Amino acid sequence: MTDIDDEVLRAQHVLEFPYKRSLGPVIGAFSTGLRDGHLLGARTRAGRVVFPPTEYDPDTGEDTDGDLVEVGPSGVVRSWAWTDRPRPDQPLDRPFAWALVQPDGADTSMLHVLDAGSPDSCYSGMRVTARFRPFAERVGSVRDIEAFVPEDAT
């Protein structure tokens, strides 16, 4: 007779959640716009432009009805935080800033990478423009914008 405490029971188990997400008309158009080098925002019924676009007005919850408008590609830094030592999983392999960028024509901002060279070059209110990845590398993702850069550097 074997003592049950001496037996080790093992079973292989894989936990996974395979699924595909449908982007829908608003986020799908936004993603296609990024792939093509355009920034799109959603116009609310009150006339505000939400960027990145949402399928609903964040103030009222009403549908935006897919009313998309092109914004940017230039805009203004509203706020920023410097990253001195980027981690391997971060977008750039050199120091950069995370910034809230409000594209021209938009009423809201997007958090993205600001490649300004040094913290001394960054300030709220600075003009920046989107630097897109080469067309062959774009896939319809927010990472198609490699970074925002100071407008005078383009």
ChimeraX attribute file (.defattr): number of C-alpha atoms within 10 A of each C-alpha:
attribute: neighborCount
match mode: 1-to-1
recipient: residues
	/A:1	3
	/A:2	6
	/A:3	6
	/A:4	8
	/A:5	6
	/A:6	7
	/A:7	8
	/A:8	6
	/A:9	6
	/A:10	6
	/A:11	4
	/A:12	4
	/A:13	6
	/A:14	4
	/A:15	5
	/A:16	6
	/A:17	5
	/A:18	5
	/A:19	6
	/A:20	6
	/A:21	5
	/A:22	8
	/A:23	11
	/A:24	11
	/A:25	12
	/A:26	22
	/A:27	19
	/A:28	14
	/A:29	19
	/A:30	28
	/A:31	22
	/A:32	18
	/A:33	17
	/A:34	22
	/A:35	24
	/A:36	15
	/A:37	20
	/A:38	18
	/A:39	27
	/A:40	29
	/A:41	28
	/A:42	29
	/A:43	25
	/A:44	25
	/A:45	15
	/A:46	10
	/A:47	10
	/A:48	15
	/A:49	25
	/A:50	27
	/A:51	25
	/A:52	21
	/A:53	25
	/A:54	21
	/A:55	20
	/A:56	19
	/A:57	20
	/A:58	12
	/A:59	8
	/A:60	10
	/A:61	10
	/A:62	12
	/A:63	16
	/A:64	22
	/A:65	16
	/A:66	19
	/A:67	16
	/A:68	21
	/A:69	18
	/A:70	18
	/A:71	22
	/A:72	18
	/A:73	19
	/A:74	21
	/A:75	23
	/A:76	22
	/A:77	26
	/A:78	18
	/A:79	18
	/A:80	20
	/A:81	15
	/A:82	18
	/A:83	15
	/A:84	12
	/A:85	11
	/A:86	15
	/A:87	12
	/A:88	8
	/A:89	7
	/A:90	12
	/A:91	14
	/A:92	16
	/A:93	11
	/A:94	13
	/A:95	17
	/A:96	25
	/A:97	24
	/A:98	18
	/A:99	25
	/A:100	20
	/A:101	30
	/A:102	27
	/A:103	27
	/A:104	16
	/A:105	19
	/A:106	25
	/A:107	15
	/A:108	18
	/A:109	19
	/A:110	16
	/A:111	15
	/A:112	20
	/A:113	25
	/A:114	28
	/A:115	23
	/A:116	20
	/A:117	14
	/A:118	13
	/A:119	16
	/A:120	8
	/A:121	10
	/A:122	22
	/A:123	15
	/A:124	13
	/A:125	13
	/A:126	16
	/A:127	21
	/A:128	26
	/A:129	23
	/A:130	26
	/A:131	19
	/A:132	21
	/A:133	17
	/A:134	12
	/A:135	11
	/A:136	7
	/A:137	11
	/A:138	20
	/A:139	15
	/A:140	18
	/A:141	14
	/A:142	17
	/A:143	17
	/A:144	22
	/A:145	21
	/A:146	19
	/A:147	24
	/A:148	25
	/A:149	20
	/A:150	22
	/A:151	15
	/A:152	8
	/A:153	8
	/A:154	9
